[in-house]
Amino acid sequence: MKAATDKPFKVAFLGPAQNSIIVDDRHYNDNVALAMDIAAALNTELKYLQGQGLEALQLIDVLPPYTQEMWQIEVMNRMFDGLEGVTKLWHICYGSVDGQTDVWEDKGKDMMPLFSEANVDAVHIEFTHREFGELEDFRGFPDDKALGIGVIDSKDTNIETPEQVADRIRKVLNADIVPPERLLIMPDCGLGYFSRSVASAKLKAMGDGVRMMREEL
């Protein structure tokens, strides 16, 4: 990536908790012990990548909506141990493959204790496709982290207008959940499944909508 661009980028990957569920465990017979060793291996890999110039990473995670057991945060924090100076984003996925929602229930309030204990700089979750129904549940969001809100619907191929994007950002700011400096504007999860032309147009609308709101602020 550093050979391809001089612009900022992030590396995305699945974390130790989710990987411990996916892999075929023929040795540990202990999901948490397996996850902790995966975390240690990933910690070594991430420190190596940091030495190669990695500045930002994104943990893609589908597990927290299903279970809020704290062991998954313990293994996450082990993975990030000593990884200072790298921006760490935690993406919570409600489902996105081929535009399918996997988790229909609102889980934001249930996940809040996980958010508080996670050693990350930002938490990102879809909002637009869920029609911002969880907004009030995020009123207790930890004040040491940024909140990434999805303002582009990644399960709908219709392309938003910049005005629609600005309205969605304004809705969150008016709710006074987090101040503007702790609000990250992002798409909902799943934009990678769209055609390049649709994804590009949606991202352009997002950027234009952000510029409109910055002028207001």
N, C-alpha and C positions, 0 to 999 in steps of 0.2 A: 504493500500500500504506500509506503513512504517513497518507493521508486516511481509510483504511478501518479502521485499528487503531492502538492505542498499545502493542501487544504486540510483542515481538521477532519478526523474520522474516528470511528469507534469500532471495536471488535466485539461481536456478539457471540454468545455461547450459552449452552445449557449448564446449569450448576450441579453441585454434588448431590443435593437432595433428589432432584428429578432424575439424574443419571442413576442413582442407586435403585430407583423404581424400575427403570427401563432395562438395565443390564440383567443378564442371567447369572444370578449369584450361586456359584457352585462351591464356594469356599467359606464365606463368613457365617452364613445362616443368621445374620444379624444386620438388619438394614441400616441401622445408625452407624455401626462400626464400619461398614462398607462405605457409607457416605463420608465419614470422617477421613478415611484413607484416600478417597477420590479428591476430597478437599485439599489434602496435603499435596497430592500430585498436581492439582491445578494451581495451587499456590506457587509451586516451583516453576511451572510453565508461565504463569502470569508475570512473575518477577523476571524471568528471562525475556519475555516480550517487552516489559518495561525498559529493560536494558537496551532493547532494539529501537526504542523510541515510542512505545505505546503510551498514549496520553489519556485515553478514555475507553471504557469497556461497558458493555451492556449484558447483564445477566437476564436471560429469557427463562421465565419460570411459570409453569402451569400448576404447580403443586399447592400453593397457598390457598386458592379458593376451595380446595377439597379438604385440606386439613390445616389447622392452625397450631399444630404441635411445635413446641419451641426448639426441638432438636434440629429442625431445618435451618434455623437462624444460627445455632451453634456451629453447624458445619459451614454455613456461608461465611461467618466471621472468621473461621479457621482458614478458609480459602483466601480471604482478604488480609490475613495477618501480615503486618509489615509492609503492605502495599500502599505506601504513602505517595502523594503527588500524582496519583492517577484518579481521574474522575470516574466514579462508580455509579452506574445507573441500574436500577432493578426494575425490569419490566414484568408486570403481572399479567398473564395471558388468560382471558376468559374463553379462548378458542378462536381460531382464525382460518384453519385449513379449508380451502375452497369456500370461504365465506360462511362457514358453519360455526354457530355458537355452541360451546360445550357446557358452559355454566350459565344458567338462566337466572339463578338467584343472586341477589345483591349480597356481596361478601365483604364490602369495604369496612364496615364497622367491626366485623369479626376479625379482620386481618390487622387492625390498627395496632394491637400489641406487638405484632411481628415487625411492623414498620418502625416502631419506637426503638427496638433492640438491634435492628440490622445496621451493620457498619457500611452504609451506602450514603451517597450524596443526594440521590434523587430516587423517587418511586414513580413509575409511569403505569397508567392503567387507562383502558378505554372509557370514554365518557359519552361521545357523540352517539354511537350506535345504541347505547342504553338510555339515550335522551336525558342525560345528566341526572338520572334518577337517584344516584348515590351522592349527590353533591353535599347534602346536609350531613351524611354519614362521615364525611371527611373534615368536619369542623374540629375534630380532635387530632388532626394530623400533626405529627411532631414538628416543632419549630426549628429543628436543626437540619431539616432536609427540604429540598425543593420538590414540588409536586408537578409531575408531568401529566398533562391532560390531553386526551385525544380529541382533536377538533376536526378531524377528517374521518368520515365513515369508511372504513376499509372492508365493509361487507355490502357496499352499494356502489355500483359503477357510475352512477350519476355524479357529475363533477360539481363540487360546491363553487359558489361565487365567493370572492373576497369579503363581500358584505356579510354572508352567512358565517364565515369564519370569524370575522370581527364580532358579530353578535354572540357567538359561542364564548369567545374570550371574555367579552363584556359581562356575560351572565356569571361567569366564575368570579371575576373581579368584584362585581356588585354583591356577590354572596359573602365576600370578605372571608374566604376560607384561608387563603395565604396572600401575602402582599405581592405586588407585581414582580419584585426582585426574586421571589422564590417560586415563580410560576414558569414552567417550561411548556412550550407549545409544540405538540407532536401529533402525528396521526394516531388513530386507533391501530391496534395490532392487525397485520395481515396485508399491508399494502404491497408486499412482494409478490402476492399471487395475481395481481392485476397486470394487464398489458403495460408495456413501457409508456405508451402514449397516455393512457388514463392515469397511471401513477404520476407521471411527470406533470400533467395538468392539475391534478389534485395538490401536489406539492407546491406548484406555482401559486395556486389559489391560497394555500396556507401562508406562504411567504408574503403575498400581497395583503392578506388580512391582518397579519402581524404588523406590517408597516402602517396600515390604517390605524390600528390601535395605539401604536407608539406615538403617532402624531397627536392622538387624543390625550395621551398621558403627558 
